[in-house]
């Protein structure tokens, strides 16, 4: 349901003036209206895909719209690619799990109708909630503390830091920036070879969330909720999430 929730939240920014103003303040750019291809401008899109994506997901959850940061990034990125002419309307539907069950969507202008139908559930195909990816990222990060060989190899991949990204206090600014850069794809590829399966979007989402915890902008509850950890672990958080809780309380 996460993708559908992103759509519903985006639509709400058009119909709810108070929410739109709060959202605009949260983003710090744009007018808060991101309901369509035309309304979502480049600055808003890049801001949402940046560190503020965690805050956006948390804000949306407070309004009753539950989705992961990875899902939010997926929708925004697909919108951008469609707007840039990189995707056809049919490809747009496929990438977002929208099932075309009646008439084919064959033009950019028709996408808006397809999205509206998706809001109502007419063309929506349920997709698996993406929370397990964040869990895999956290498990991989924890492993960098206990496995010396893996830590050294990760340091080589990143090109900065000491390779230990096992806790909030261990993830420094340079490592964070490397994880968010094109090296993030290399990290995901390296992790996959160690049997940790996650996407670059999952990695970016976790890194953003940890950075916000470091800055005191996200509590431990918000951290777990934004990454859907409780849903994928049966309420049992991984060690790094517990460290987030301690960090937030000032113990670390």
C-alpha positions as a Markdown table, in Angstrom:
| # | Residue | x | y | z |
|---|---|---|---|---|
| 1 | Unk | 0.0 | 0.0 | 0.0 |
| 2 | Unk | 3.0 | 2.3 | 0.3 |
| 3 | Unk | 3.0 | 3.5 | -3.3 |
| 4 | Unk | -0.7 | 4.3 | -3.2 |
| 5 | Unk | -0.2 | 6.2 | 0.1 |
| 6 | Unk | 2.5 | 8.4 | -1.5 |
| 7 | Unk | 0.0 | 9.2 | -4.3 |
| 8 | Unk | -2.8 | 9.9 | -1.8 |
| 9 | Unk | -0.5 | 12.2 | 0.2 |
| 10 | Unk | 0.6 | 14.1 | -3.0 |
| 11 | Unk | -3.1 | 14.6 | -3.9 |
| 12 | Unk | -3.9 | 15.9 | -0.4 |
| 13 | Unk | -1.4 | 18.7 | -0.9 |
| 14 | Unk | -3.8 | 20.2 | -3.4 |
| 15 | Unk | -7.0 | 19.9 | -1.5 |
| 16 | Unk | -5.8 | 20.7 | 2.1 |
| 17 | Unk | -4.5 | 24.3 | 2.4 |
| 18 | Unk | -3.3 | 23.9 | 5.9 |
| 19 | Unk | -1.4 | 20.7 | 5.1 |
| 20 | Unk | 0.1 | 22.3 | 2.0 |
| 21 | Unk | 1.4 | 25.3 | 4.0 |
| 22 | Unk | 2.9 | 23.0 | 6.6 |
| 23 | Unk | 4.5 | 20.9 | 3.9 |
| 24 | Unk | 6.0 | 23.9 | 2.1 |
| 25 | Unk | 7.5 | 25.1 | 5.4 |
| 26 | Unk | 8.9 | 21.6 | 6.0 |
| 27 | Unk | 10.5 | 21.5 | 2.5 |
| 28 | Unk | 11.8 | 25.1 | 2.6 |
| 29 | Unk | 11.2 | 25.4 | -1.1 |
| 30 | Unk | 8.2 | 25.5 | -3.5 |
| 31 | Unk | 4.5 | 26.1 | -2.6 |
| 32 | Unk | 3.8 | 22.7 | -1.0 |
| 33 | Unk | 1.6 | 21.5 | -3.9 |
| 34 | Unk | 3.1 | 18.3 | -5.4 |
| 35 | Unk | -0.1 | 16.7 | -6.7 |
| 36 | Unk | 0.9 | 16.3 | -10.3 |
| 37 | Unk | 3.7 | 16.3 | -12.9 |
| 38 | Unk | 3.1 | 20.0 | -13.5 |
| 39 | Unk | 3.0 | 21.0 | -9.8 |
| 40 | Unk | 6.1 | 19.0 | -8.7 |
| 41 | Unk | 9.0 | 21.2 | -9.7 |
| 42 | Unk | 12.7 | 20.2 | -9.9 |
| 43 | Unk | 13.6 | 22.0 | -6.6 |
| 44 | Unk | 10.8 | 20.3 | -4.7 |
| 45 | Unk | 11.7 | 16.9 | -6.1 |
| 46 | Unk | 15.4 | 17.1 | -5.3 |
| 47 | Unk | 14.6 | 18.4 | -1.8 |
| 48 | Unk | 12.2 | 15.5 | -1.1 |
| 49 | Unk | 14.8 | 13.0 | -2.4 |
| 50 | Unk | 17.5 | 14.6 | -0.1 |
| 51 | Unk | 17.8 | 14.4 | 3.6 |
| 52 | Unk | 14.4 | 16.0 | 4.1 |
| 53 | Unk | 12.8 | 12.8 | 2.7 |
| 54 | Unk | 12.8 | 11.3 | 6.1 |
| 55 | Unk | 11.0 | 14.4 | 7.5 |
| 56 | Unk | 8.5 | 14.2 | 4.7 |
| 57 | Unk | 7.7 | 10.5 | 5.4 |
| 58 | Unk | 7.3 | 11.3 | 9.1 |
| 59 | Unk | 5.1 | 14.3 | 8.4 |
| 60 | Unk | 2.9 | 12.3 | 6.1 |
| 61 | Unk | 2.6 | 9.5 | 8.7 |
| 62 | Unk | 1.3 | 12.1 | 11.1 |
| 63 | Unk | -1.4 | 12.9 | 8.6 |
| 64 | Unk | -2.3 | 9.2 | 8.3 |
| 65 | Unk | -0.3 | 8.4 | 5.1 |
| 66 | Unk | 2.1 | 5.5 | 5.8 |
| 67 | Unk | 4.9 | 4.9 | 3.3 |
| 68 | Unk | 8.7 | 4.3 | 3.3 |
| 69 | Unk | 11.3 | 6.8 | 2.3 |
| 70 | Unk | 12.3 | 4.3 | -0.5 |
| 71 | Unk | 8.7 | 4.4 | -1.8 |
| 72 | Unk | 8.7 | 8.2 | -1.7 |
| 73 | Unk | 12.0 | 8.4 | -3.6 |
| 74 | Unk | 10.7 | 5.8 | -6.1 |
| 75 | Unk | 7.6 | 7.8 | -6.9 |
| 76 | Unk | 9.4 | 11.2 | -7.1 |
| 77 | Unk | 12.2 | 9.7 | -9.3 |
| 78 | Unk | 9.7 | 8.1 | -11.6 |
| 79 | Unk | 7.8 | 11.4 | -11.9 |
| 80 | Unk | 11.0 | 13.2 | -12.8 |
| 81 | Unk | 11.9 | 10.6 | -15.4 |
| 82 | Unk | 8.5 | 10.8 | -16.9 |
| 83 | Unk | 8.5 | 14.6 | -17.0 |
| 84 | Unk | 12.0 | 14.5 | -18.7 |
| 85 | Unk | 10.7 | 12.2 | -21.4 |
| 86 | Unk | 12.8 | 9.3 | -20.3 |
| 87 | Unk | 9.7 | 7.1 | -19.7 |
| 88 | Unk | 6.6 | 6.4 | -21.6 |
| 89 | Unk | 3.3 | 6.4 | -19.7 |
| 90 | Unk | 3.2 | 2.6 | -19.9 |
| 91 | Unk | 6.7 | 2.4 | -18.4 |
| 92 | Unk | 5.6 | 4.8 | -15.7 |
| 93 | Unk | 2.8 | 2.4 | -14.7 |
| 94 | Unk | 5.0 | -0.6 | -14.7 |
| 95 | Unk | 7.8 | 1.0 | -12.6 |
| 96 | Unk | 5.3 | 2.0 | -9.9 |
| 97 | Unk | 3.3 | -1.2 | -10.0 |
| 98 | Unk | 0.2 | 0.4 | -11.5 |
| 99 | Unk | -1.7 | -2.3 | -13.4 |
| 100 | Unk | -3.4 | -1.1 | -16.6 |
| 101 | Unk | -6.6 | -3.1 | -16.5 |
| 102 | Unk | -8.9 | -1.3 | -19.0 |
| 103 | Unk | -7.5 | 0.9 | -21.7 |
| 104 | Unk | -3.8 | 1.5 | -22.5 |
| 105 | Unk | -2.2 | 4.7 | -21.2 |
| 106 | Unk | -0.3 | 6.0 | -24.2 |
| 107 | Unk | 0.5 | 9.6 | -23.7 |
| 108 | Unk | 1.9 | 11.9 | -21.0 |
| 109 | Unk | -1.4 | 13.8 | -20.7 |
| 110 | Unk | -3.2 | 10.5 | -20.0 |
| 111 | Unk | -0.9 | 9.8 | -17.1 |
| 112 | Unk | -2.7 | 12.2 | -14.9 |
| 113 | Unk | -5.9 | 10.2 | -15.4 |
| 114 | Unk | -4.0 | 7.0 | -14.7 |
| 115 | Unk | -2.7 | 8.5 | -11.4 |
| 116 | Unk | -6.2 | 9.6 | -10.4 |
| 117 | Unk | -7.5 | 6.1 | -11.1 |
| 118 | Unk | -4.6 | 4.8 | -9.0 |
| 119 | Unk | -5.8 | 7.0 | -6.1 |
| 120 | Unk | -9.2 | 5.4 | -6.3 |
| 121 | Unk | -7.7 | 1.9 | -6.6 |
| 122 | Unk | -9.0 | 1.2 | -10.1 |
| 123 | Unk | -5.5 | 0.6 | -11.5 |
| 124 | Unk | -3.6 | -0.2 | -8.4 |
| 125 | Unk | -1.7 | -3.5 | -8.0 |
| 126 | Unk | -0.5 | -4.2 | -4.5 |
| 127 | Unk | 3.2 | -4.3 | -4.2 |
| 128 | Unk | 5.4 | -5.6 | -1.4 |
| 129 | Unk | 6.0 | -3.1 | 1.3 |
| 130 | Unk | 9.7 | -2.1 | 1.2 |
| 131 | Unk | 10.9 | -2.3 | 4.8 |
| 132 | Unk | 13.1 | -5.3 | 4.6 |
| 133 | Unk | 15.7 | -3.4 | 2.5 |
| 134 | Unk | 16.3 | -1.0 | 5.4 |
| 135 | Unk | 16.7 | -3.9 | 7.8 |
| 136 | Unk | 19.3 | -5.4 | 5.5 |
| 137 | Unk | 21.2 | -2.1 | 5.4 |
| 138 | Unk | 21.2 | -1.9 | 9.2 |
| 139 | Unk | 22.4 | -5.5 | 9.5 |
| 140 | Unk | 25.2 | -4.8 | 7.0 |
| 141 | Unk | 26.2 | -1.6 | 8.9 |
| 142 | Unk | 26.3 | -3.6 | 12.1 |
| 143 | Unk | 28.6 | -6.1 | 10.5 |
| 144 | Unk | 31.2 | -3.4 | 9.8 |
| 145 | Unk | 32.0 | -3.4 | 13.5 |
| 146 | Unk | 32.5 | -7.1 | 14.0 |
| 147 | Unk | 34.2 | -8.1 | 10.7 |
| 148 | Unk | 37.6 | -6.6 | 10.3 |
| 149 | Unk | 38.0 | -7.8 | 6.7 |
| 150 | Unk | 34.6 | -6.5 | 5.6 |
| 151 | Unk | 35.3 | -3.2 | 7.3 |
| 152 | Unk | 38.7 | -2.8 | 5.5 |
| 153 | Unk | 37.1 | -3.7 | 2.2 |
| 154 | Unk | 34.2 | -1.2 | 2.7 |
| 155 | Unk | 36.7 | 1.5 | 3.6 |
| 156 | Unk | 38.4 | 0.9 | 0.2 |
| 157 | Unk | 35.0 | 1.1 | -1.6 |
| 158 | Unk | 34.1 | 4.3 | 0.1 |
| 159 | Unk | 37.5 | 5.9 | -0.2 |
| 160 | Unk | 37.0 | 7.8 | 3.1 |
| 161 | Unk | 36.7 | 7.0 | 6.8 |
| 162 | Unk | 37.6 | 3.8 | 8.6 |
| 163 | Unk | 34.9 | 1.5 | 7.2 |
| 164 | Unk | 33.1 | 1.3 | 10.5 |
| 165 | Unk | 29.5 | 2.6 | 10.0 |
| 166 | Unk | 28.0 | 0.5 | 12.7 |
| 167 | Unk | 26.5 | 3.2 | 14.8 |
| 168 | Unk | 25.3 | 6.8 | 14.8 |
| 169 | Unk | 28.6 | 8.0 | 16.3 |
| 170 | Unk | 30.7 | 6.0 | 13.8 |
| 171 | Unk | 29.1 | 7.4 | 10.6 |
| 172 | Unk | 31.0 | 10.6 | 10.0 |
| 173 | Unk | 30.2 | 13.3 | 7.5 |
| 174 | Unk | 32.6 | 12.1 | 4.8 |
| 175 | Unk | 31.3 | 8.5 | 5.0 |
| 176 | Unk | 27.7 | 9.8 | 4.8 |
| 177 | Unk | 28.5 | 11.9 | 1.7 |
| 178 | Unk | 30.2 | 8.9 | 0.1 |
| 179 | Unk | 27.2 | 6.6 | 0.8 |
| 180 | Unk | 24.9 | 9.2 | -0.8 |
| 181 | Unk | 27.1 | 9.6 | -3.9 |
| 182 | Unk | 27.7 | 7.4 | -6.8 |
| 183 | Unk | 29.7 | 5.2 | -4.5 |
| 184 | Unk | 26.5 | 4.2 | -2.9 |
| 185 | Unk | 25.8 | 1.9 | -5.8 |
| 186 | Unk | 29.2 | 0.3 | -5.3 |
| 187 | Unk | 28.4 | -0.2 | -1.6 |
| 188 | Unk | 25.1 | -1.9 | -2.4 |
| 189 | Unk | 26.9 | -4.2 | -4.9 |
| 190 | Unk | 29.6 | -5.0 | -2.4 |
| 191 | Unk | 27.0 | -5.7 | 0.3 |
| 192 | Unk | 25.2 | -8.1 | -2.0 |
| 193 | Unk | 28.3 | -10.1 | -2.3 |
| 194 | Unk | 28.2 | -10.5 | 1.4 |
| 195 | Unk | 24.6 | -11.6 | 1.2 |
| 196 | Unk | 23.0 | -8.3 | 2.3 |
| 197 | Unk | 20.4 | -7.5 | -0.3 |
| 198 | Unk | 19.2 | -3.8 | -0.5 |
| 199 | Unk | 18.9 | -1.1 | -3.1 |
| 200 | Unk | 20.8 | 2.2 | -3.3 |
| 201 | Unk | 17.5 | 3.9 | -2.4 |
| 202 | Unk | 17.3 | 1.8 | 0.8 |
| 203 | Unk | 20.9 | 2.7 | 1.7 |
| 204 | Unk | 20.3 | 6.4 | 1.0 |
| 205 | Unk | 17.2 | 6.3 | 3.2 |
| 206 | Unk | 18.9 | 4.8 | 6.1 |
| 207 | Unk | 21.9 | 7.1 | 5.8 |
| 208 | Unk | 19.5 | 10.2 | 5.7 |
| 209 | Unk | 17.7 | 8.9 | 8.8 |
| 210 | Unk | 20.8 | 8.3 | 10.8 |
| 211 | Unk | 22.1 | 11.8 | 9.8 |
| 212 | Unk | 18.9 | 13.4 | 11.1 |
| 213 | Unk | 19.2 | 11.5 | 14.3 |
| 214 | Unk | 22.8 | 12.8 | 14.7 |
| 215 | Unk | 21.4 | 16.3 | 14.2 |
| 216 | Unk | 18.7 | 15.8 | 16.7 |
| 217 | Unk | 15.9 | 16.2 | 14.1 |
| 218 | Unk | 14.6 | 12.6 | 14.4 |
| 219 | Unk | 13.7 | 10.6 | 17.5 |
| 220 | Unk | 14.2 | 6.9 | 17.9 |
| 221 | Unk | 10.5 | 6.2 | 17.4 |
| 222 | Unk | 10.5 | 8.4 | 14.3 |
| 223 | Unk | 13.6 | 6.6 | 13.0 |
| 224 | Unk | 12.0 | 3.2 | 13.3 |
| 225 | Unk | 8.7 | 4.4 | 11.9 |
| 226 | Unk | 10.2 | 6.1 | 8.9 |
| 227 | Unk | 12.1 | 3.0 | 8.0 |
| 228 | Unk | 9.3 | 0.6 | 8.8 |
| 229 | Unk | 11.6 | -1.4 | 11.1 |
| 230 | Unk | 8.9 | -2.7 | 13.4 |
| 231 | Unk | 6.9 | -4.1 | 10.5 |
| 232 | Unk | 9.8 | -6.1 | 9.2 |
| 233 | Unk | 11.3 | -7.3 | 12.5 |
| 234 | Unk | 8.1 | -8.1 | 14.4 |
| 235 | Unk | 8.8 | -5.3 | 16.8 |
| 236 | Unk | 12.4 | -6.4 | 17.5 |
| 237 | Unk | 14.8 | -3.7 | 16.4 |
| 238 | Unk | 18.3 | -4.4 | 15.2 |
| 239 | Unk | 21.3 | -3.4 | 17.4 |
| 240 | Unk | 22.0 | -0.2 | 15.4 |
| 241 | Unk | 18.4 | 1.0 | 16.0 |
| 242 | Unk | 18.8 | 0.5 | 19.7 |
| 243 | Unk | 22.0 | 2.6 | 19.5 |
| 244 | Unk | 19.9 | 5.3 | 17.8 |
| 245 | Unk | 17.7 | 5.3 | 20.8 |
| 246 | Unk | 20.6 | 5.6 | 23.2 |
| 247 | Unk | 22.1 | 8.3 | 21.0 |
| 248 | Unk | 18.9 | 10.3 | 21.0 |
| 249 | Unk | 18.7 | 10.1 | 24.8 |
| 250 | Unk | 22.3 | 11.4 | 25.0 |
| 251 | Unk | 23.9 | 8.3 | 26.3 |
| 252 | Unk | 26.2 | 8.2 | 23.2 |
